[in-house]
């Protein structure tokens, strides 16, 4: 289903402009006729993408990508077509930047680009390991299984740079304090 911007005419001769969801232009005519309105013109409404201007950063944490993979796997596993799954995921409660990325991936897949190639446009979010695993899932027909494995990997791997830095820093401080204590004895 798509949203249509339309102009209609009511029985009393007034023009109405609006947006309505319909499967086709003919379906829109039927819906308007049921409301005693007659279609004058219509066009498919362009989807408005939110601006990245006000976002704090364009960084997507690995845990968010892991959540995306899990949700994607569930949709694919339940038999939802790939394009419909991406369409659903781009409307989820992710950051504006990540939703725009998913929307771009959706648009590319609609144009016939392989899913792995669509992900390849965003190497800062989707690393080469991720892209290669998606390619394997596409070829083998086990995309849902591969997505779960990738999500597990990303969730368990300590790929957050800040957490690694803090762990290393705390270990360093502990050993320096330990050396300081023993040197005083």
C-alpha positions in Angstrom: 0.0 0.0 0.0 1.1 3.5 -0.7 0.0 6.9 0.4 -1.5 9.2 -2.2 -1.7 13.0 -2.3 -5.1 13.7 -3.8 -7.5 16.4 -4.8 -11.2 15.5 -4.8 -14.5 17.2 -5.4 -17.4 16.9 -3.0 -21.1 16.8 -4.1 -21.5 20.5 -3.0 -18.6 21.5 -5.3 -15.9 22.0 -2.8 -12.4 20.9 -3.5 -10.6 18.8 -0.8 -6.9 18.0 -0.6 -5.5 15.2 1.5 -3.5 12.1 1.9 -5.0 8.6 1.9 -3.5 5.1 1.9 -4.6 2.9 -1.0 -3.2 0.0 -3.0 -3.7 1.7 -6.4 -5.3 4.8 -8.0 -8.4 2.7 -8.7 -8.6 1.7 -5.0 -8.3 5.4 -4.0 -11.2 6.3 -6.4 -13.4 3.6 -4.7 -12.5 4.9 -1.2 -13.2 8.5 -2.1 -16.5 7.5 -3.8 -17.6 5.7 -0.6 -17.1 9.1 1.1 -19.2 10.8 -1.7 -16.1 12.5 -3.1 -14.8 12.3 -6.7 -11.2 12.1 -7.5 -9.8 15.0 -9.6 -6.0 14.2 -9.4 -3.6 12.2 -7.3 0.0 11.2 -7.1 2.0 8.9 -4.9 3.2 10.8 -1.8 7.0 11.0 -1.5 8.3 9.7 1.8 9.9 12.4 3.9 13.2 11.4 5.4 14.3 13.0 8.6 17.3 15.2 8.5 20.5 14.0 10.0 21.4 17.6 10.9 20.3 17.5 14.5 21.5 14.0 15.4 24.1 13.8 18.0 26.3 11.6 15.9 26.2 9.2 13.0 27.6 6.4 15.1 25.5 3.3 15.4 26.6 1.1 18.4 27.1 -2.6 17.7 24.3 -3.5 20.1 21.9 -1.5 18.0 23.0 -3.4 14.9 22.7 -6.7 16.8 19.1 -5.7 17.7 18.4 -4.9 14.1 19.8 -8.3 13.1 17.6 -10.1 15.6 14.5 -8.3 14.5 15.4 -8.9 10.8 16.0 -12.6 11.5 12.6 -13.0 13.2 10.8 -11.3 10.3 12.6 -13.5 7.7 12.1 -16.6 9.7 8.3 -16.1 9.9 8.1 -15.8 6.2 7.9 -12.1 5.7 9.4 -11.1 2.3 12.8 -9.4 2.5 11.6 -6.1 1.1 8.6 -6.0 3.5 10.9 -6.9 6.4 13.2 -3.9 5.6 10.2 -1.7 5.2 9.0 -2.7 8.7 12.5 -2.2 10.2 13.0 1.2 8.8 10.0 2.4 10.8 11.3 1.0 14.1 12.5 3.1 17.0 16.2 3.4 16.0 18.1 6.7 15.7 17.2 9.0 12.9 20.5 8.3 11.2 20.1 4.5 11.4 16.5 4.7 10.1 17.7 6.7 7.1 20.4 4.1 6.5 17.9 1.3 6.6 15.6 3.3 4.3 18.5 3.7 1.8 19.2 -0.1 2.0 15.4 -0.7 1.4 15.5 1.6 -1.6 18.5 -0.2 -3.1 17.0 -3.6 -2.6 13.8 -2.4 -4.3 16.0 -1.4 -7.3 17.3 -5.0 -7.4 20.6 -4.6 -5.6 21.7 -7.6 -3.5 21.2 -7.1 0.2 25.0 -7.5 0.9 25.8 -4.9 -1.7 23.3 -2.5 -0.1 25.0 -3.0 3.3 28.4 -2.4 1.7 27.6 1.3 1.2 27.9 1.8 5.0 31.3 0.3 6.0 31.4 2.3 9.3 28.2 0.5 10.5 28.4 -2.8 8.7 32.0 -4.3 8.8 33.3 -6.6 6.1 32.6 -9.6 8.4 29.0 -8.6 8.6 28.7 -8.1 4.8 30.4 -11.4 4.0 28.1 -13.3 6.4 25.0 -11.7 4.8 26.3 -12.7 1.4 26.7 -16.3 2.6 23.2 -16.2 4.0 21.8 -14.9 0.7 23.6 -17.5 -1.4 22.8 -20.4 1.0 19.2 -19.4 1.6 19.7 -19.3 5.3 19.6 -15.5 5.9 17.6 -15.8 9.1 20.1 -18.2 10.7 23.1 -16.1 9.6 21.5 -13.0 11.0 21.0 -14.6 14.4 24.6 -15.8 14.4 25.8 -12.3 13.4 23.7 -10.8 16.2 25.1 -13.2 18.7 28.6 -12.4 17.6 28.1 -8.6 17.8 26.4 -8.9 21.2 29.1 -11.1 22.7 32.1 -9.5 21.1 33.5 -6.5 23.0 33.5 -4.3 19.9 32.6 -1.1 21.7 35.8 0.9 21.7 35.0 2.9 24.8 34.4 -0.1 26.9 37.7 -1.7 25.8 39.4 1.6 26.6 37.9 1.7 30.1 38.8 -1.9 30.8 42.4 -1.4 29.7 42.6 1.9 31.6 41.3 0.3 34.8 43.7 -2.6 34.5 46.6 -0.2 33.9 45.7 1.8 37.0 45.3 -1.3 39.1 48.8 -2.5 38.2 50.4 0.9 38.6 48.8 1.1 42.1 50.0 -2.4 42.9 53.5 -1.5 41.8 53.3 1.7 43.9 52.2 -0.3 47.0 55.0 -2.9 46.6 57.7 -0.3 46.0 56.8 1.3 49.4 57.3 -1.9 51.3 
